[in-house]
Amino acid sequence: MVVVDPKAVASAHQFTVVIDGVETTVHEGVLRRNGGTVAVVGPGVLEVSRLQHVVVRGGGGGDVRFSRCLYAAAEDCGAASFHRCDAVRVEGARAVAVRRCRSADVERAGAVAIRRCKGAARVRGAGELRVGRCREADVGACADVAVARCRAARADWCGALALGRCGSADVSRCGAVRVDRCRDATVAGCGTVAVRRGKVSMVELDQQMPPDFQDQTPMCQQGGPVLATPVAVVAK
């Protein structure tokens, strides 16, 4: 049953919401279905909570906030935030924030912050990325990356990369790399590498950037990766 609250704040933005396979257009009011809620709480701001499977598209650059959903996805939204969800997926968002979710899969985003994922955090094509306290971080084609306190980390085709207090790390074809207190890190085909209190194995890798790299990562072009063969290792 669908109940619309007439007191809810109206919005000029229009979101397409798919709940358990059923598509609905939402631009104002409150939608209640299957024990969960979808509510427009301000102009261009949509809140989604306690749904089993939900996908939100569009919104004219609006913001979407998810909480306590099993599977939650945002496509081509302005900003998307997730709190205490199970599986999270984002594609084409200006800003992404994920906190205390089981897993996260992000593609083509601007600024991304992921904290406290019990499983894997996978990011492809982001501008600024911050990942902390996740079981596994898998990062590719991002401009400015910081990964801290993850059990395992993998980074490929990134620009500035900072790794702090990670268990194992596998880094390839990145620009300026800084490693701080990682137990075991392998670095291949990168630029300048600075190491502080960690074990790092250097591997030479001579590969060129794929010709379609820039086309695949439109949000990273301004601060794109600086890639080169290894030139320096600095221990501090």
Secondary structure, DSSP 8 states (H G I E B T S, - for coil): -----TTS---S--EEEEETTEEEEESSSEEEETTEEEEEEETTEEEEES-SEEEEEE-TT-EEEEES-SEEEEES-SEEEEES-SEEEEEEEEEEEEES-SEEEEEEEEEEEEE--SSEEEEEEEEEEEEES-SEEEEES-SEEEEES-SEEEEES-SEEEEES-SEEEEES-SSEEEES-SEEEEES-SEEEEESS-EEEE-------TTHHHH-GGGSTT-----S--EEEE-
